[in-house]
């Protein structure tokens, strides 16, 4: 049986994913208003973000505090 991540680890991963997504959006995505490629890259980044977010949410045991309890 595969061990699932704990609650704190899942929250940390979601924070890091959101920070990376925000930075990428400003550099390549919808935040870049000067070109039409921002729209295309923005859609691709959004799809990748949603896939990774679903992976984090689905792979986390939200009732286990891994860092606090042995």
Secondary structure as UniProt FT lines:
FT   HELIX           7..27
FT   TURN            30..31
FT   TURN            33..34
FT   HELIX           37..58
FT   TURN            62..63
FT   TURN            66..68
//
